[in-house]
Amino acid sequence: MTDRHTDSPEELATEAVDLLKAFELTEYEAKCFTALCRIGQGTAKEVSEVAGVPQARVYDCMDSLQERGLADAQQSKPRRYRGSGPDEAVDTLERRVDEKLSRLGELLPQLGADAREEKGGEIWVTEGDAEVAERMARLVGDADTEVLLAVAVEDLLTDTLLDALRAATTRGVAVTVGSPAPAVRDAVASAVPDATVVETWTWWESHPIRPGAMSSVLMVDGHSLLVSADAPTDLPGVRTHRAVWTDGDDAPLVSMMRPLLSQAIAGDETATI
């Protein structure tokens, strides 16, 4: 992990420019704003020298930054510019992103019928530790009555998933989490105090799980199901998790897994996965 305290001002500025570009600022705009953050305020010539942007382009960049609410201009000769404070700038960018996400949330449902209303029993695949945990969190977020989760590895127990489990208990959903790993059980018990946490029977011979072994099973309201397993990657020594999941109870996999998971969570060692 990089020690941010050892980064030079130039390295910090370069990283800031890269991040600002992700918020639809051009490279020159991002460099000019970062320069203002470094010097507080200055003329176009001073901004140009610090940012490494041609002075003729600084004026256009400042006009754009003013329109975005990220800079102010002083009507003096020569004209001086001042950037928004760090907190104000972040709030401005966050507000613009929230507005776009809100609008996108309005538009997308209007583009067509919900595919889940037209088809049932479809199986989907998700790959990556964070992606699998995020999918589990979304399934838990839709829970109305019951969540059954058996999980063997801490990799999948992200803050997002724990937050979703805690929110589910707040809604009155019965949440039961089982694991053969003490660290997983302790983490869930601490983060989700209203959940039932149990030691499952162990279908993994040891911890961490063996390559290719099942790493989690989640069932929500008796019909949404996710099953994940350890999976290799193209990088040597690096592994991840791959999951198959469905949010409809028409899939044969759901009817097969429902009694097995229920028995596993209950500690019935006669079940076999």
N, C-alpha and C positions, 0 to 999 in steps of 0.2 A: 504494500500500500504506500502511495506517495506521501511523503511528509510535506504538507503544504507550507510549513514554516520555512523550509529551505528553498522554496521557489523564488527566483529573481523577479523583479518587477516586470521585466520583459516577458518572462514565462507566464506570469499571471495575466498580463494584458493579452497575450496570444490566446490563452484559454478563454478569457472573457469574450474576445472577438468571435471565437468559434461558437460559443454558446449564444451570443446575440444573433448570429446569422441564422440560428435555428428558429428565431422569432421573426423571420422575414425581413431583417435588416440586411442591406447589401454589405459587402465587405468594407467598402469605404465608409458607409454610415456607422458600422460597428466600430471601425478603427477611430473615427472622429469622436464618437461617444465615449469610447474607452480613454481617448486622449483627454477629454474634458474631465473625466473622473480622476485622472492622474494630476492635472494641473489646476482643477477647480474652476477656473474661467480663463478665457484668453481670446485673442484676436484670431482671425482666420489664418494668418501667417504662423502664429504660435501653435495653433492646432495642427496645421500642416506639418510643421517640423516634428512635433511629438508623434503624430499618427503615421507619418510617412505617406501622406496622401497629397497629391498635387493641390496647391492652393486654390486653383480655379475650380476644383471639384468640391472643396470644402463648403462653399456657399450653398450649393445644391443639397449637400448632405445636411447642413444645418437647417435648411428650409424643411426637409423631410423629417428631421428629428423634432422640430418644433410642432409639425402637424401631428406627430405621434405622441406629443406631450412629454418628450424626453429632453428637451432643451429650451432655453430662453435666450432671447437676443436683447442687447442693450443698444438703444438708438444713439450711438456715439460715433465719433470719427477718430480712429477706425472703429467699426462695429465690434463689440465684444460679445462673447457667447458663454453661457453657463449651462452645465448639464444638470439634470435632475439628481437629487440625492439618491444614494443606493437603495434605500427602502422605498422611496417614491417611485423609482424606476422599475423595481421589481413588481410593485403593486400595479403600476400602469400596464406592464407586459402581461401580468397574470389576469388582469381584468379583460384585456383584449382576447386572450386565449379562452377565458371562460365564456365570453360572448360568442365566439365562434363555435365552441363546443355545444353551447346551448342551442344555437341556431341549427347546427348539424343534427342535434337530437330531435329537433322539430322536423327537419327535412327527410331524414332517412326513413322514418315509418311511413311517409307518404309515397315512397317510391314503388311500393308493391305490397302484396299480401305477405303475411308472416309465413315463411316456408314451413314452420313447425305446425301450422294449422292445416297444411295441405298434405304433409307426409308424416308418417310415423315409423318408428323402428329403425331409424338411420343411425349408423355408427360413425363416429368421427375420430380423428387422430390429432393429438397435441403433443409437441415435443419440446423439452427444455424444462429445467427445474422451476424457474419462475413462471413459465407458461402453464405448466401443469398445476402448480399451486394456485395461480390466478383462476384457472378454469374451475378448480374445486371451490374456490371462494365464491365464484358466481353461481354455481349450483347450490351451495349452501345459502346464498343470498335469496334464492327463490323458494326456500323451504317454508312449508306451512305447518307441518306437524312433527316430522321426525328426521333426524340426521344420524346415520350410523357411519362411523369412520374408523377404519383400521389402518394405521400408518406405522411403518417401521423405521423411517429415517428422519432425522431432523432437517435435512435439506428441503423437504417439502413443507415444513411447518413454519411458513413465513408469517410476518406480522399481518399481512393482508388476509391470510387464511384464518389466523387466530382472531382477528377483528370480526370476520364474518361469522365465525362460530359464536363469539360472544354476543354479537348482535342478534343471532338466531335465538339464543336463550332469553334475551331481553324480550323478544316477540312472543315468548311462550312455547317455542319449539323445543321438543325433547332432544337433547344432543347427547350422544354417547360416543366416546372416543376410546378405542382400545389400542394397545401397542405392547409388543414384547420388549420394547426398549425403555428402561427406567427414565432416561433423560427426556424422552418424548412425553411420557406420562406426567413427569414433573412440570414440564413446560406448559402443557395443556391445563393442568390443575391450577397452576399459578395465573395463567392468562384468562382462563374461562372458568371461574369458580363455580358457576351454576351447571356446568356440564358433568355428566357421569363419566368418570375416567376409570378404566379397568385394565387389568393385565390380560392380554389375549393369550390364547394358546399360540405357540410359535411355529409358523410354517416356514420360517427361515432357520437354518441350523445354527447360524452365528451372526454376529453383528460386526462390521457393517454387512449388508446383504450381499450375497454372491452375485457375480455377473449374470444378468438375465433374470434374476429373481424378482418376484412381485414386491413392490415397495409400498403400495397403498390400495385400498378399496374404499370407495365412498358410495353410499346410497342415500338418496334424499326422497322422502315421502313415499318410499316403496317403488319408485319408478325411474328416477334419474340415477344413472350409474356411471362411475368412473373407476377404471382399473389401470394402475400404472406399474411399470416395471423398469428396472435398471437397464440402461442401453448404452452401448459404446458410441464414441464419436470418432471423427477423423483424426483427432489429436491424440498422440500417444499418452496413455495414462490418464486420460480425461474421460469421465463418464457422465451421463445425464439421465434423465427419466423420460420415458415415452408413455403416453396414456391413450387408451381407447375410451370413449365415453358416449353416452346417449342421454337425451333428456326426454325420451318417450318410452313408455312401458311396453310398446309393441315389439321391441327387439328381443329375440330369444335369449340373448345373453342376460337380460334383466331377470327373467323368470328363473334362470338357472342359478344366478348369483344371490338372489334375495334370501333363500333359506340358508345358504352357506355362510353369508355374512352375518346373519342374525345369530347363528349358532356360534360363530367365531367370537363375536362380541360378548356373547353370554358365557364364553369360556367352555363351550362344549367341544371336547377334543375328539369327538367322533366325526366331526366335519373335516373334509379334506379339500384344500384349494390347490 
